[in-house]
Amino acid sequence: MPSNENAQAIMAAIATDRSKVLGVVIGDKKIEPPGFYIPRGEARALPEISFPVPNPSARYIIVSMDFDAPYPSWPFFGPVLHWVQANLVPISSSSAQEGDFVTLGMEEGSVGCIARYLSPNPPPGSTPHRYGFYLYEQPDGFDAARWAPDADGNMGNWTRIRFGLDEWEKEAGLGAMLAANYFTSN
């Protein structure tokens, strides 16, 4: 069974520590509070990520996973990786003050899509799934191209199934998660 203890720990932390809540908007839906329900048909757009960036000169990585795939009662097939985007940088705003949420966008001219975004698609009869988003500061020397199967992030389904985030964190040299959020959908 893949290990995802770090993701579970930060999900518990966001229940009481608002400073760890990642800003996520999908289409016109803002995920607030964490766990907000979005019907699958309204969760197809690429998420917009924001956070009070602690280091404006750093780059960031976002990872998204479905912990309830394919069914919450069948955990041995999950979790499923839904998105990995590296080389995110703060999009400057002249009016941003310290502590303000700043949108993160792709760094110009860099490879960043490691696994393209898959929108929610729980199987018929399933209860709503939890789709988590996890933000990391990208380590110096991180090579997104090493992890990307191709320039478009077309990672196969077998690679996404039973994804062990804790193991990938170590292998990729990532530090602690900075923030997280999740929505539910069916």
Accessible surface in RSA format (square Angstrom, percent):
REM  Atomic radii and reference values for relative SASA: ProtOr
REM  Chains: A
REM  Algorithm: Lee & Richards
REM  Probe-radius: 1.40
REM  Slices: 20
REM RES _ NUM      All-atoms   Total-Side   Main-Chain    Non-polar    All polar
REM                ABS   REL    ABS   REL    ABS   REL    ABS   REL    ABS   REL
RES MET A   1   148.74  77.0  83.67  55.4  65.07 154.9  76.82  65.3  71.92  95.3
RES PRO A   2    25.14  18.3   6.03   5.5  19.11  69.5  14.22  11.7  10.92  67.9
RES SER A   3    35.38  29.9  29.69  39.6   5.69  13.1  28.20  60.1   7.18  10.1
RES ASN A   4    14.27   9.8   8.68   8.4   5.60  13.5   5.59  13.5   8.68   8.4
RES GLU A   5   131.08  75.3 125.39  94.9   5.69  13.5  44.77  86.6  86.31  70.5
RES ASN A   6    68.70  47.4  64.44  62.3   4.26  10.3  12.07  29.0  56.63  54.7
RES ALA A   7     0.05   0.0   0.04   0.1   0.01   0.0   0.05   0.1   0.00   0.0
RES GLN A   8    77.82  43.5  71.84  52.5   5.98  14.2  41.48  88.3  36.34  27.6
RES ALA A   9    63.96  58.8  49.30  76.1  14.66  33.3  58.96  83.0   5.00  13.2
RES ILE A  10    14.68   8.4  11.52   8.6   3.15   7.6  14.29  10.3   0.38   1.0
RES MET A  11    34.32  17.8  26.24  17.4   8.08  19.2  26.63  22.6   7.69  10.2
RES ALA A  12    70.40  64.7  52.05  80.3  18.35  41.7  62.58  88.1   7.82  20.7
RES ALA A  13    36.37  33.4  27.69  42.7   8.69  19.8  36.09  50.8   0.28   0.8
RES ILE A  14     4.75   2.7   2.15   1.6   2.61   6.3   2.15   1.5   2.61   7.1
RES ALA A  15    85.10  78.2  45.49  70.2  39.61  90.1  55.96  78.8  29.14  77.2
RES THR A  16   126.17  89.7  90.09  91.3  36.08  86.0  77.37 103.9  48.80  73.8
RES ASP A  17    53.68  37.6  49.91  49.7   3.77   8.9  18.99  44.7  34.68  34.6
RES ARG A  18   137.35  57.7 125.63  64.0  11.72  27.9  78.08 106.7  59.26  35.9
RES SER A  19    79.01  66.8  57.04  76.1  21.97  50.6  56.36 120.0  22.65  31.7
RES LYS A  20    73.42  35.8  73.42  45.1   0.00   0.0  28.50  25.7  44.92  47.9
RES VAL A  21    11.20   7.4  10.61   9.6   0.59   1.4  10.61   9.2   0.59   1.6
RES LEU A  22     0.18   0.1   0.00   0.0   0.18   0.5   0.00   0.0   0.18   0.5
RES GLY A  23    11.96  14.8   0.00   N/A  11.96  14.8  11.96  32.8   0.00   0.0
RES VAL A  24     0.81   0.5   0.00   0.0   0.81   2.0   0.04   0.0   0.78   2.1
RES VAL A  25    44.90  29.5  43.69  39.5   1.21   2.9  43.69  38.0   1.21   3.3
RES ILE A  26     0.00   0.0   0.00   0.0   0.00   0.0   0.00   0.0   0.00   0.0
RES GLY A  27    49.76  61.4   0.00   N/A  49.76  61.4  29.58  81.2  20.18  45.2
RES ASP A  28   131.76  92.3  95.14  94.7  36.62  86.6  47.49 111.8  84.26  84.0
RES LYS A  29    59.13  28.8  57.37  35.2   1.76   4.2  12.81  11.5  46.32  49.3
RES LYS A  30   120.13  58.6 111.38  68.3   8.75  20.8  62.80  56.5  57.33  61.1
RES ILE A  31     4.39   2.5   0.00   0.0   4.39  10.6   0.00   0.0   4.39  11.9
RES GLU A  32    88.03  50.5  74.59  56.4  13.43  32.0  15.24  29.5  72.78  59.4
RES PRO A  33    87.57  63.8  87.57  79.8   0.00   0.0  87.57  72.3   0.00   0.0
RES PRO A  34    30.03  21.9  14.75  13.4  15.28  55.5  14.75  12.2  15.28  95.0
RES GLY A  35    19.30  23.8   0.00   N/A  19.30  23.8   7.04  19.3  12.26  27.5
RES PHE A  36    71.95  36.0  64.79  40.1   7.16  18.6  71.70  43.5   0.25   0.7
RES TYR A  37    98.95  46.2  87.29  49.7  11.66  30.3  72.08  54.2  26.87  33.1
RES ILE A  38     0.01   0.0   0.00   0.0   0.01   0.0   0.01   0.0   0.00   0.0
RES PRO A  39    51.30  37.4  51.04  46.5   0.26   0.9  51.30  42.4   0.00   0.0
RES ARG A  40    69.41  29.1  68.30  34.8   1.12   2.7  24.37  33.3  45.05  27.3
RES GLY A  41    52.36  64.6   0.00   N/A  52.36  64.6  27.53  75.6  24.83  55.6
RES GLU A  42    84.20  48.3  70.22  53.1  13.98  33.3  38.86  75.2  45.34  37.0
RES ALA A  43     0.00   0.0   0.00   0.0   0.00   0.0   0.00   0.0   0.00   0.0
RES ARG A  44   136.48  57.3 118.69  60.5  17.79  42.4  56.48  77.2  80.00  48.5
RES ALA A  45    47.59  43.8  33.57  51.8  14.02  31.9  44.84  63.1   2.76   7.3
RES LEU A  46   113.23  63.1  92.93  66.5  20.30  51.0  93.05  65.4  20.18  54.3
RES PRO A  47     8.34   6.1   0.00   0.0   8.34  30.3   0.00   0.0   8.34  51.8
RES GLU A  48    89.40  51.3  83.08  62.9   6.31  15.0  22.87  44.2  66.52  54.3
RES ILE A  49     4.36   2.5   3.18   2.4   1.17   2.8   3.18   2.3   1.17   3.2
RES SER A  50    19.86  16.8  19.86  26.5   0.00   0.0   6.91  14.7  12.95  18.1
RES PHE A  51    14.69   7.3  14.69   9.1   0.00   0.0  14.69   8.9   0.00   0.0
RES PRO A  52    35.89  26.2  27.13  24.7   8.77  31.9  28.75  23.7   7.14  44.4
RES VAL A  53    26.78  17.6   4.22   3.8  22.56  54.4   4.22   3.7  22.56  61.2
RES PRO A  54    84.73  61.8  46.46  42.4  38.27 139.1  56.96  47.0  27.78 172.6
RES ASN A  55    53.04  36.6  51.59  49.9   1.45   3.5  12.88  31.0  40.17  38.8
RES PRO A  56   103.29  75.3  89.36  81.5  13.92  50.6  89.65  74.0  13.64  84.7
RES SER A  57   105.40  89.1  68.49  91.4  36.91  85.0  55.59 118.4  49.81  69.8
RES ALA A  58    12.40  11.4   3.18   4.9   9.23  21.0  11.67  16.4   0.73   1.9
RES ARG A  59    78.60  33.0  75.30  38.4   3.30   7.8   6.59   9.0  72.01  43.6
RES TYR A  60     0.37   0.2   0.37   0.2   0.00   0.0   0.37   0.3   0.00   0.0
RES ILE A  61     0.00   0.0   0.00   0.0   0.00   0.0   0.00   0.0   0.00   0.0
RES ILE A  62     0.00   0.0   0.00   0.0   0.00   0.0   0.00   0.0   0.00   0.0
RES VAL A  63     0.00   0.0   0.00   0.0   0.00   0.0   0.00   0.0   0.00   0.0
RES SER A  64     0.96   0.8   0.96   1.3   0.00   0.0   0.00   0.0   0.96   1.4
RES MET A  65     0.00   0.0   0.00   0.0   0.00   0.0   0.00   0.0   0.00   0.0
RES ASP A  66     4.05   2.8   4.05   4.0   0.00   0.0   0.00   0.0   4.05   4.0
RES PHE A  67    29.67  14.8  13.87   8.6  15.80  41.1  13.87   8.4  15.80  45.2
RES ASP A  68    11.18   7.8   9.49   9.4   1.69   4.0   2.24   5.3   8.93   8.9
RES ALA A  69     9.87   9.1   9.35  14.4   0.51   1.2   9.35  13.2   0.51   1.4
RES PRO A  70    36.79  26.8  34.70  31.6   2.10   7.6  36.79  30.4   0.00   0.0
RES TYR A  71    57.34  26.8  57.06  32.5   0.28   0.7  32.72  24.6  24.61  30.3
RES PRO A  72    57.18  41.7  37.47  34.2  19.72  71.7  39.99  33.0  17.20 106.9
RES SER A  73    88.78  75.0  60.45  80.7  28.33  65.3  54.43 115.9  34.35  48.1
RES TRP A  74   115.26  46.3 115.26  55.8   0.00   0.0  90.80  48.4  24.46  39.7
RES PRO A  75    69.08  50.3  64.53  58.8   4.55  16.6  67.84  56.0   1.25   7.8
RES PHE A  76   106.11  53.1 104.11  64.5   2.00   5.2 104.11  63.1   2.00   5.7
RES PHE A  77    95.28  47.7  94.44  58.5   0.84   2.2  94.44  57.3   0.84   2.4
RES GLY A  78     1.87   2.3   0.00   N/A   1.87   2.3   1.87   5.1   0.00   0.0
RES PRO A  79     7.94   5.8   7.52   6.9   0.42   1.5   7.52   6.2   0.42   2.6
RES VAL A  80    25.30  16.6  25.30  22.9   0.00   0.0  25.30  22.0   0.00   0.0
RES LEU A  81     0.76   0.4   0.76   0.5   0.00   0.0   0.76   0.5   0.00   0.0
RES HIS A  82    13.13   7.2  13.13   9.1   0.00   0.0   7.48   7.7   5.65   6.6
RES TRP A  83     7.50   3.0   7.50   3.6   0.00   0.0   6.85   3.7   0.65   1.1
RES VAL A  84     1.51   1.0   1.51   1.4   0.00   0.0   1.51   1.3   0.00   0.0
RES GLN A  85    20.50  11.5  20.50  15.0   0.00   0.0   5.39  11.5  15.11  11.5
RES ALA A  86     0.00   0.0   0.00   0.0   0.00   0.0   0.00   0.0   0.00   0.0
RES ASN A  87     8.35   5.8   8.35   8.1   0.00   0.0   0.00   0.0   8.35   8.1
RES LEU A  88    10.29   5.7  10.29   7.4   0.00   0.0  10.29   7.2   0.00   0.0
RES VAL A  89    37.13  24.4  37.13  33.6   0.00   0.0  37.13  32.3   0.00   0.0
RES PRO A  90    25.13  18.3  13.08  11.9  12.05  43.8  13.08  10.8  12.05  74.9
RES ILE A  91    94.67  53.9  87.03  64.8   7.64  18.4  90.95  65.5   3.72  10.1
RES SER A  92   109.56  92.6  78.75 105.1  30.81  71.0  47.41 101.0  62.15  87.1
RES SER A  93    60.29  50.9  40.56  54.1  19.72  45.4  30.63  65.2  29.66  41.5
RES SER A  94   128.17 108.3  80.56 107.5  47.61 109.7  60.37 128.6  67.80  95.0
RES SER A  95    84.77  71.6  68.81  91.8  15.96  36.8  49.82 106.1  34.96  49.0
RES ALA A  96    40.56  37.3  15.77  24.3  24.79  56.4  19.55  27.5  21.02  55.7
RES GLN A  97   125.27  70.0 116.25  85.0   9.02  21.5  45.69  97.3  79.58  60.4
RES GLU A  98   184.59 106.0 144.02 109.0  40.58  96.6  67.26 130.1 117.33  95.8
RES GLY A  99    53.21  65.6   0.00   N/A  53.21  65.6  29.93  82.1  23.28  52.1
RES ASP A 100    59.86  41.9  53.11  52.9   6.74  15.9  15.84  37.3  44.01  43.9
RES PHE A 101   106.10  53.1  79.22  49.1  26.87  69.9  79.22  48.0  26.87  76.9
RES VAL A 102    23.54  15.5  20.08  18.2   3.46   8.3  23.54  20.5   0.00   0.0
RES THR A 103    45.33  32.2  41.38  41.9   3.96   9.4  20.09  27.0  25.25  38.2
RES LEU A 104    10.49   5.8   0.15   0.1  10.34  26.0   0.15   0.1  10.34  27.8
RES GLY A 105    13.41  16.5   0.00   N/A  13.41  16.5  13.41  36.8   0.00   0.0
RES MET A 106    79.49  41.2  57.32  37.9  22.17  52.8  57.20  48.6  22.29  29.5
RES GLU A 107    52.82  30.3  51.33  38.8   1.49   3.6  17.46  33.8  35.37  28.9
RES GLU A 108   166.74  95.7 145.06 109.7  21.68  51.6  67.61 130.8  99.13  80.9
RES GLY A 109    92.06 113.5   0.00   N/A  92.06 113.5  46.29 127.0  45.77 102.5
RES SER A 110    35.56  30.0  15.41  20.6  20.15  46.4  22.25  47.4  13.31  18.6
RES VAL A 111    67.08  44.1  57.25  51.8   9.83  23.7  62.20  54.0   4.87  13.2
RES GLY A 112     2.16   2.7   0.00   N/A   2.16   2.7   0.00   0.0   2.16   4.8
RES CYS A 113    28.39  21.5  25.62  28.6   2.76   6.5  16.56  42.0  11.82  12.7
RES ILE A 114     3.09   1.8   3.09   2.3   0.00   0.0   3.09   2.2   0.00   0.0
RES ALA A 115     0.00   0.0   0.00   0.0   0.00   0.0   0.00   0.0   0.00   0.0
RES ARG A 116   110.02  46.2 109.38  55.8   0.65   1.5  33.53  45.8  76.50  46.4
RES TYR A 117    28.58  13.3  11.75   6.7  16.82  43.8  11.16   8.4  17.42  21.5
RES LEU A 118    41.26  23.0  38.31  27.4   2.95   7.4  40.56  28.5   0.70   1.9
RES SER A 119    25.81  21.8  16.17  21.6   9.64  22.2   2.62   5.6  23.19  32.5
RES PRO A 120     0.66   0.5   0.57   0.5   0.09   0.3   0.57   0.5   0.09   0.6
RES ASN A 121   108.84  75.1  90.75  87.7  18.09  43.6  21.47  51.7  87.37  84.5
RES PRO A 122     3.76   2.7   0.61   0.6   3.15  11.5   2.38   2.0   1.38   8.6
RES PRO A 123    37.04  27.0  29.21  26.6   7.83  28.5  34.76  28.7   2.28  14.2
RES PRO A 124   123.99  90.4 106.66  97.2  17.33  63.0 115.85  95.7   8.13  50.6
RES GLY A 125    84.32 104.0   0.00   N/A  84.32 104.0  42.29 116.1  42.02  94.1
RES SER A 126    14.88  12.6   0.05   0.1  14.84  34.2   2.05   4.4  12.83  18.0
RES THR A 127    84.91  60.4  79.98  81.1   4.93  11.7  77.61 104.2   7.30  11.0
RES PRO A 128    59.21  43.2  48.36  44.1  10.85  39.4  48.36  39.9  10.85  67.4
RES HIS A 129     0.95   0.5   0.95   0.7   0.00   0.0   0.95   1.0   0.00   0.0
RES ARG A 130    95.52  40.1  95.52  48.7   0.00   0.0  34.52  47.2  61.00  37.0
RES TYR A 131     4.36   2.0   4.36   2.5   0.00   0.0   3.49   2.6   0.87   1.1
RES GLY A 132     0.68   0.8   0.00   N/A   0.68   0.8   0.37   1.0   0.31   0.7
RES PHE A 133     0.50   0.3   0.50   0.3   0.00   0.0   0.50   0.3   0.00   0.0
RES TYR A 134     0.00   0.0   0.00   0.0   0.00   0.0   0.00   0.0   0.00   0.0
RES LEU A 135     0.41   0.2   0.41   0.3   0.00   0.0   0.41   0.3   0.00   0.0
RES TYR A 136     0.32   0.1   0.32   0.2   0.00   0.0   0.32   0.2   0.00   0.0
RES GLU A 137    66.26  38.0  59.79  45.2   6.46  15.4  17.68  34.2  48.58  39.7
RES GLN A 138     9.48   5.3   0.59   0.4   8.89  21.2   0.58   1.2   8.89   6.7
RES PRO A 139    36.63  26.7  25.35  23.1  11.28  41.0  35.95  29.7   0.68   4.2
RES ASP A 140   146.66 102.7 118.77 118.2  27.89  66.0  39.68  93.4 106.98 106.7
RES GLY A 141    74.72  92.1   0.00   N/A  74.72  92.1  43.94 120.6  30.78  68.9
RES PHE A 142    22.72  11.4   2.37   1.5  20.35  52.9   9.53   5.8  13.18  37.7
RES ASP A 143    79.50  55.7  72.04  71.7   7.46  17.6  28.53  67.1  50.97  50.8
RES ALA A 144     3.99   3.7   0.74   1.1   3.25   7.4   0.74   1.0   3.25   8.6
RES ALA A 145    55.10  50.7  40.13  61.9  14.97  34.1  41.54  58.5  13.56  35.9
RES ARG A 146   150.49  63.2 115.68  59.0  34.81  82.9  51.58  70.5  98.91  59.9
RES TRP A 147    43.12  17.3  28.72  13.9  14.40  33.8  28.21  15.0  14.91  24.2
RES ALA A 148    16.68  15.3   2.40   3.7  14.28  32.5   2.55   3.6  14.13  37.4
RES PRO A 149    73.13  53.3  29.88  27.2  43.26 157.2  42.92  35.4  30.22 187.8
RES ASP A 150    61.83  43.3  49.62  49.4  12.21  28.9  41.46  97.6  20.37  20.3
RES ALA A 151    88.78  81.6  61.14  94.3  27.65  62.9  65.26  91.9  23.53  62.3
RES ASP A 152    97.41  68.2  88.55  88.1   8.86  20.9  18.22  42.9  79.19  79.0
RES GLY A 153     0.00   0.0   0.00   N/A   0.00   0.0   0.00   0.0   0.00   0.0
RES ASN A 154    72.26  49.8  55.88  54.0  16.38  39.4  22.05  53.1  50.21  48.5
RES MET A 155    26.87  13.9  17.44  11.5   9.43  22.5  17.57  14.9   9.30  12.3
RES GLY A 156    44.50  54.9   0.00   N/A  44.50  54.9  36.88 101.2   7.62  17.1
RES ASN A 157   103.78  71.6  96.38  93.1   7.40  17.8  20.01  48.2  83.77  81.0
RES TRP A 158   216.23  86.8 202.03  97.8  14.19  33.3 172.65  92.1  43.57  70.7
RES THR A 159    81.82  58.2  65.46  66.4  16.36  39.0  45.40  61.0  36.42  55.1
RES ARG A 160     2.46   1.0   2.46   1.3   0.00   0.0   1.17   1.6   1.29   0.8
RES ILE A 161    55.95  31.8  46.08  34.3   9.87  23.8  46.08  33.2   9.87  26.8
RES ARG A 162    99.59  41.8  86.05  43.9  13.54  32.2  32.63  44.6  66.96  40.6
RES PHE A 163    26.37  13.2  22.90  14.2   3.48   9.0  26.37  16.0   0.00   0.0
RES GLY A 164    14.05  17.3   0.00   N/A  14.05  17.3   3.98  10.9  10.07  22.6
RES LEU A 165     0.00   0.0   0.00   0.0   0.00   0.0   0.00   0.0   0.00   0.0
RES ASP A 166    10.11   7.1   9.98   9.9   0.14   0.3   5.23  12.3   4.89   4.9
RES GLU A 167    86.15  49.5  81.35  61.5   4.80  11.4  64.59 124.9  21.57  17.6
RES TRP A 168    22.34   9.0  20.15   9.8   2.19   5.2  16.41   8.7   5.93   9.6
RES GLU A 169    10.83   6.2  10.83   8.2   0.00   0.0   3.18   6.1   7.65   6.2
RES LYS A 170   166.59  81.3 141.96  87.1  24.64  58.7  97.95  88.2  68.64  73.1
RES GLU A 171   109.84  63.1  83.11  62.9  26.73  63.6  35.40  68.5  74.45  60.8
RES ALA A 172    11.45  10.5   0.00   0.0  11.45  26.0   2.57   3.6   8.88  23.5
RES GLY A 173    46.48  57.3   0.00   N/A  46.48  57.3  32.36  88.8  14.12  31.6
RES LEU A 174    18.94  10.5   0.00   0.0  18.94  47.6   0.18   0.1  18.76  50.5
RES GLY A 175    48.59  59.9   0.00   N/A  48.59  59.9  41.44 113.7   7.15  16.0
RES ALA A 176    88.48  81.4  62.41  96.3  26.07  59.3  73.75 103.9  14.74  39.0
RES MET A 177    17.42   9.0   4.68   3.1  12.74  30.3   4.37   3.7  13.05  17.3
RES LEU A 178    42.12  23.5  38.25  27.4   3.87   9.7  39.46  27.7   2.66   7.2
RES ALA A 179     0.00   0.0   0.00   0.0   0.00   0.0   0.00   0.0   0.00   0.0
RES ALA A 180     0.00   0.0   0.00   0.0   0.00   0.0   0.00   0.0   0.00   0.0
RES ASN A 181     0.64   0.4   0.64   0.6   0.00   0.0   0.00   0.0   0.64   0.6
RES TYR A 182    51.00  23.8  51.00  29.0   0.00   0.0  12.91   9.7  38.09  47.0
RES PHE A 183     0.94   0.5   0.94   0.6   0.00   0.0   0.94   0.6   0.00   0.0
RES THR A 184    26.28  18.7  26.28  26.6   0.00   0.0  20.26  27.2   6.02   9.1
RES SER A 185     0.00   0.0   0.00   0.0   0.00   0.0   0.00   0.0   0.00   0.0
RES ASN A 186    60.39  41.6  51.61  49.9   8.78  21.1   8.71  21.0  51.68  49.9
END  Absolute sums over single chains surface
CHAIN  1 A     9225.3       7008.3       2217.1       5254.2       3971.1
END  Absolute sums over all chains
TOTAL          9225.3       7008.3       2217.1       5254.2       3971.1
